[in-house]
Amino acid sequence: MPTLRFDPRSLIGPPFGTCPACGKPEFGLLDVHRHSYTKRCRNCMNTETFRLPTLQKTVLYLDQFAISNMMKAINQYTKANRLGRVDPFWAELFDRLDSLVKLQVLVCADSVMHQEESALAPYYGALRRMYEQLSHGVSFDAPETIKRFQLVDHASWWITGAEGEFVPDLDRNSILSEPIDGWQDRFILTVEFPFDQEWIDQLRESRNKTSRELEHLFSEWQKDTEKTFDDWYWAEIRAFAEATLQQYFLYLRRFAQYRRGQDPADLIPTPSFLLVREIQDAFVQAGIPRERLHEKTLEYFRSETLASIPFLRIAALLWASIAREAARGRRKPPTRGTVTDIEMISALLPYCDAMFVDRECAGHLRNEPVKSRVGYPTRIFSLANKSEFLAYLDDLHNQIPRDHLATVRDVYGPDWPKPFSEMYET
């Protein structure tokens, strides 16, 4: 039986230069770290590490429809591509994004929404390859996790006296899978876990159920023609608080009434229960006696300062904008994806420099009073201003210092920034 031998020189790639130890033109790139890179000679194995300059990357969030259309634009195996039904804009957009990511100035972090929406689509593998190409393995935390961080942060501020204005901790690295302001390695390592069909079916049914509930809610909004924008806004704030408390106390009752022989799944804590418990832990750390936790929990969730929590304020503004449209005569309810879109936007917007989202959500974010009350300078783009979006990306490229471009060329090679438009041909 033949013996397989591994040649460590296969890990050394271009660009190659002259080795300072043996003088051979075999001194190539071994790997890239966050703040340094290592070169090794294929002839004498001399190894040296070099420091890299610090980075401050731009964070861009891409809606799933952008991922899908870019995939179709460069993937000749899709029907839309073969029939020429893809707007050339999407191929142009991919070229700009992929180049900027490789130039180490942009990160298009992926999200749970990308993963779930791709799992429901017929081209799951191709979609995943697209969003991982642009995220380079960097992922946002799930919206529920981000919400929990913000709520506990706010509750800790509130319980200490709530003086002045609440200033949330919006360190973007705290909600990303890894720090982004570092140099990327040449390779994207990925592990694929196949989705269970039952999970996919449950996810699809959950989306359909949410859509039906939204249609009913929309019809109720159409009847409330006397309400102002702020009426809708505060109704959304209160609805979140009431729903969280309701789910918390429902779990407590279910736990107290549990009897032997029941389904043990009934004892699995709900997200709302875990959230309230974590808030109560913050209260205890602040010195609140345990016998007063119930009282303080109710007081907290009835506080108007909840509106200063970023995700809650943004979500309430967006839903209030939709409700106002319904009351003013809008006939068509939001699409099934609106709930997911608002969940992602409200959770991620404060951490992003720019977002490319669907027309409807972008319209709400650009209209008053939403625009002036969101509270963050995040640039909002959609197909309604796609030329402006391309210009924004061009500006990012034009602002790259020459020495940075030279470093990229020295580390990765002169052809590195070239868009990988042949991604689906390999």
C-alpha positions in Angstrom: 0.0 0.0 0.0 1.5 3.4 -1.0 2.4 5.8 1.7 1.0 9.3 1.4 3.5 12.0 2.2 2.7 15.6 3.1 5.0 18.2 1.7 5.0 21.3 4.0 6.1 23.4 1.1 2.6 23.0 -0.4 1.4 25.4 2.2 3.7 28.2 0.9 2.1 30.3 -1.8 2.7 33.4 -3.8 3.8 36.1 -4.0 7.4 34.8 -4.0 10.5 36.9 -3.4 14.2 36.4 -2.8 14.9 34.5 0.5 17.2 36.6 2.7 18.8 33.4 4.0 19.6 31.4 0.9 19.1 33.9 -1.9 16.6 31.7 -3.8 13.4 33.2 -5.3 11.3 30.9 -3.1 10.4 33.1 -0.2 6.5 32.9 -0.3 3.5 33.6 1.9 2.8 31.0 4.6 -0.1 32.6 6.5 -1.7 35.9 7.5 -2.6 36.7 11.1 -4.6 39.6 12.4 -1.7 41.9 12.9 1.2 40.1 11.1 2.0 37.7 8.3 4.6 35.0 8.0 6.7 34.1 5.0 8.7 30.9 4.5 11.3 29.8 1.9 10.4 26.7 -0.1 14.1 26.0 -0.6 15.7 26.4 2.9 12.5 26.7 5.0 13.7 30.0 6.5 10.7 31.6 8.3 10.1 35.2 9.2 7.2 37.2 10.5 6.4 40.8 9.7 4.1 43.3 11.4 1.0 44.7 9.7 -0.5 48.1 10.2 -3.7 48.5 12.2 -7.1 48.6 10.4 -10.5 50.2 10.9 -12.9 48.4 8.5 -16.3 49.6 7.3 -19.2 47.3 8.4 -21.9 46.7 5.8 -25.0 44.7 6.2 -26.5 43.1 3.1 -30.1 42.0 2.9 -30.7 38.4 1.8 -32.2 39.5 -1.5 -28.8 41.1 -2.4 -27.0 37.9 -1.6 -29.4 35.9 -3.7 -29.2 38.2 -6.7 -25.4 38.5 -6.7 -25.2 34.7 -6.6 -27.5 34.4 -9.6 -25.6 37.1 -11.5 -22.3 35.2 -11.5 -23.6 31.6 -11.2 -24.2 30.2 -14.7 -25.9 27.2 -13.2 -29.0 29.1 -12.1 -32.0 29.4 -14.4 -32.1 33.2 -14.0 -28.5 33.5 -15.2 -29.0 31.2 -18.2 -32.1 33.2 -19.3 -30.4 36.6 -18.8 -33.0 37.7 -16.2 -30.5 39.2 -13.7 -29.9 42.9 -13.6 -26.2 43.7 -14.5 -26.2 45.8 -11.4 -25.8 42.7 -9.2 -22.6 41.5 -11.0 -21.2 45.0 -10.7 -22.1 45.1 -7.0 -20.4 41.8 -6.4 -17.2 43.0 -8.1 -17.0 46.1 -5.9 -17.8 44.3 -2.7 -15.5 41.3 -3.2 -12.6 43.6 -4.1 -13.1 45.9 -1.1 -13.3 42.9 1.2 -10.0 41.6 -0.2 -8.5 45.0 0.2 -9.2 44.7 3.9 -11.3 47.8 4.1 -14.8 46.3 4.2 -16.6 43.5 6.1 -20.1 42.2 5.0 -20.7 40.1 8.1 -23.3 37.4 7.7 -26.2 36.7 10.0 -28.8 34.2 11.2 -31.2 35.6 8.6 -28.8 34.7 5.8 -28.5 31.2 7.1 -32.2 30.6 7.6 -33.3 32.3 4.3 -30.7 30.3 2.4 -31.8 27.0 4.0 -35.4 27.7 2.7 -34.1 28.4 -0.8 -33.4 25.8 -3.6 -29.7 27.0 -3.9 -28.6 26.7 -0.3 -25.0 25.8 -1.0 -24.5 28.5 -3.6 -26.1 31.2 -1.4 -23.9 30.1 1.5 -20.8 30.3 -0.6 -21.7 33.9 -1.6 -22.3 35.3 1.9 -19.3 33.5 3.3 -17.1 34.9 0.4 -18.1 38.4 1.5 -18.1 37.9 5.2 -14.9 35.8 5.3 -16.4 33.9 8.2 -17.4 36.9 10.3 -20.9 36.6 11.6 -23.2 38.8 13.6 -24.7 37.4 16.8 -28.3 36.3 16.6 -30.8 39.2 17.1 -32.0 37.7 20.4 -28.5 37.7 21.8 -28.0 41.4 20.8 -31.3 42.3 22.3 -30.3 40.6 25.5 -27.0 42.5 25.7 -28.8 45.8 25.2 -31.6 45.1 27.7 -29.2 44.0 30.4 -27.0 46.9 29.8 -30.0 49.3 30.1 -31.4 47.5 33.1 -28.0 47.8 34.9 -28.1 51.6 34.2 -31.8 52.0 35.2 -31.5 50.2 38.6 -28.6 52.5 39.7 -30.8 55.6 39.4 -31.2 56.2 35.7 -29.7 59.7 35.9 -29.0 61.6 32.7 -29.2 59.9 29.3 -28.7 56.2 28.7 -25.6 55.6 26.6 -25.6 52.0 25.3 -22.4 50.0 24.9 -22.3 49.6 21.1 -18.9 48.0 20.6 -19.3 46.2 17.3 -16.8 43.6 18.2 -19.0 42.5 21.1 -21.7 41.3 18.7 -19.5 39.7 16.0 -18.0 36.2 16.0 -14.5 37.7 15.9 -12.8 41.1 15.9 -13.0 42.5 12.4 -10.2 45.1 12.4 -7.5 42.6 11.5 -6.0 41.2 8.4 -7.6 38.1 6.8 -5.9 34.9 5.9 -6.0 33.8 2.3 -8.4 30.9 3.0 -12.0 30.7 4.2 -12.5 27.7 6.5 -16.1 26.5 6.7 -17.8 23.5 8.3 -21.2 22.5 6.9 -23.9 21.1 9.2 -26.8 19.7 7.1 -30.2 21.1 8.1 -32.8 18.7 9.3 -35.9 18.7 7.1 -38.2 18.8 10.1 -36.4 22.0 11.2 -36.8 23.5 7.8 -40.5 22.7 7.7 -41.0 24.2 11.2 -39.2 27.3 10.1 -41.3 27.7 7.0 -44.5 27.1 9.0 -43.4 29.6 11.7 -42.8 32.2 8.9 -46.3 31.5 7.5 -47.9 31.8 10.9 -46.2 35.1 11.5 -47.4 36.4 8.1 -51.0 35.5 8.9 -50.7 37.2 12.3 -49.3 40.3 10.6 -52.1 40.5 8.1 -54.6 40.4 11.0 -52.7 43.1 12.9 -52.5 45.2 9.7 -56.3 45.1 9.3 -56.7 46.3 12.9 -54.3 49.2 12.2 -56.4 50.2 9.2 -59.3 50.8 11.6 -57.5 53.1 14.0 -57.5 56.3 11.9 -57.4 58.6 14.9 -54.0 57.6 16.3 -50.9 59.7 15.9 -47.4 58.4 15.0 -46.5 58.6 18.7 -49.5 56.6 19.7 -48.4 53.8 17.5 -44.8 54.2 18.7 -45.6 53.9 22.4 -48.0 51.1 21.7 -45.1 49.1 20.3 -42.9 49.9 23.2 -45.6 48.7 25.7 -46.4 45.7 23.6 -42.8 44.4 23.8 -42.8 44.9 27.6 -46.1 43.3 28.1 -45.3 40.3 25.9 -42.0 39.7 27.7 -43.6 39.8 31.1 -46.5 37.6 29.9 -44.2 34.9 28.7 -42.1 35.2 31.8 -45.0 34.6 34.2 -46.5 32.0 31.9 -43.4 29.9 32.2 -43.4 30.4 36.0 -47.0 29.1 36.2 -46.2 26.2 33.9 -43.2 25.3 36.0 -45.2 25.5 39.3 -47.9 23.3 37.8 -45.6 20.7 36.3 -46.6 17.2 37.2 -44.7 13.9 36.9 -45.6 12.3 33.6 -45.8 15.5 31.6 -43.6 16.3 28.7 -40.2 17.4 30.1 -40.0 19.9 27.2 -42.5 22.0 29.1 -39.7 22.8 31.5 -37.3 24.2 28.9 -36.9 27.9 29.8 -38.3 30.3 27.2 -36.1 33.2 25.9 -38.3 35.7 27.7 -37.9 33.8 31.0 -34.1 33.7 30.6 -34.0 37.4 29.6 -36.0 38.5 32.7 -33.8 36.3 34.9 -30.7 37.9 33.6 -32.1 41.4 34.2 -33.0 40.3 37.8 -29.4 39.1 38.2 -28.3 42.6 37.3 -30.7 44.0 40.0 -29.3 41.6 42.6 -25.7 42.7 41.7 -26.9 46.3 42.2 -28.0 45.5 45.8 -31.7 44.9 45.3 -33.0 42.3 47.9 -34.4 39.2 46.3 -37.8 39.8 47.9 -38.1 43.0 45.9 -37.2 41.5 42.5 -40.8 41.0 41.5 -41.7 44.6 42.3 -38.6 46.0 40.5 -39.1 43.8 37.5 -42.6 45.2 37.0 -41.5 48.7 37.6 -38.6 48.3 35.1 -40.8 47.0 32.2 -43.3 49.9 32.8 -40.6 52.5 32.6 -40.6 54.9 29.6 -36.8 54.7 29.6 -37.2 51.4 27.7 -37.5 53.6 24.6 -33.8 54.5 24.9 -32.8 50.9 24.2 -31.5 50.9 20.6 -33.2 47.8 19.1 -36.6 48.6 20.8 -36.6 52.2 19.7 -35.7 51.4 16.1 -38.3 48.5 15.8 -41.0 50.6 17.4 -40.3 53.4 14.9 -40.5 51.1 11.9 -43.7 49.4 13.0 -45.3 52.7 13.9 -44.4 53.9 10.4 -46.2 50.9 8.9 -49.2 51.3 11.2 -49.5 54.9 10.3 -49.6 54.0 6.6 -52.3 51.4 7.2 -54.4 54.0 9.1 -53.9 56.5 6.2 -55.3 54.1 3.6 -52.6 51.6 2.7 -54.3 48.5 1.4 -51.5 45.9 0.9 -50.1 44.4 4.1 -46.3 44.0 4.6 -44.7 41.0 3.0 -43.8 37.8 5.0 -40.2 39.0 5.1 -41.0 42.3 6.8 -40.9 40.8 10.3 -37.4 39.3 9.7 -36.2 42.5 8.0 -37.3 44.7 11.0 -35.8 42.3 13.5 -32.4 42.3 11.7 -32.4 46.1 11.0 -33.4 47.0 14.6 -30.7 44.7 16.1 -27.8 45.5 13.7 -28.2 49.1 12.5 -26.4 50.7 15.4 -23.3 48.6 14.8 -23.1 49.1 11.0 -21.6 51.9 8.9 -24.1 51.1 6.1 -26.9 48.8 5.3 -28.4 47.7 1.9 -32.0 46.7 2.6 -35.3 46.3 0.8 -37.1 49.3 -0.6 -39.9 49.4 1.9 -37.7 49.3 5.0 -35.3 51.8 3.5 -38.2 54.1 2.7 -39.4 54.0 6.3 -35.8 54.7 7.6 -35.5 57.7 5.3 -38.9 59.2 6.1 -39.8 61.4 9.1 -40.1 61.1 12.0 -38.2 57.8 11.8 -35.1 59.3 10.1 -34.5 61.9 12.8 -35.3 59.6 15.7 -33.3 56.5 14.9 -30.3 58.2 16.4 -27.4 56.7 14.4 -25.5 57.9 11.3 -25.7 54.5 9.5 -26.0 55.0 5.7 -29.2 53.4 4.3 -29.2 52.1 0.7 -31.7 50.1 -1.4 -32.5 49.5 -5.0 -34.2 52.9 -4.9 -30.7 54.6 -4.7 -28.5 51.8 -6.1 -26.3 54.3 -8.1 -25.7 56.2 -4.8 -24.7 52.9 -3.2 -22.2 52.1 -6.0 -20.8 55.6 -5.6 -20.4 55.0 -1.8 -18.4 51.9 -2.5 -16.3 53.7 -5.0 -15.6 56.4 -2.4 -14.4 53.7 0.0 -12.0 52.5 -2.7 -10.8 55.9 -3.6 -10.0 56.7 0.0 -7.6 53.8 0.4 -4.1 55.2 1.1 -1.4 54.2 -1.4 0.7 52.6 1.3 -2.2 50.4 2.3 -2.6 49.2 -1.3 1.1 48.5 -1.5 0.9 46.4 1.7 -1.9 44.4 0.3 0.1 43.8 -2.9 3.2 42.8 -0.9 1.3 40.4 1.3 -1.2 38.8 -1.0 0.1 39.5 -4.5 -0.9 42.0 -7.2 -3.9 40.0 -8.4 -5.4 39.5 -5.0 -8.1 42.3 -5.2 -9.5 40.9 -8.4 -13.1 39.8 -7.9 -13.7 36.1 -7.7 -16.4 36.1 -10.4 -15.4 32.5 -11.4 -16.4 31.3 -7.9 -19.1 28.9 -9.2 -17.0 27.5 -12.0 -14.6 25.7 -9.7 
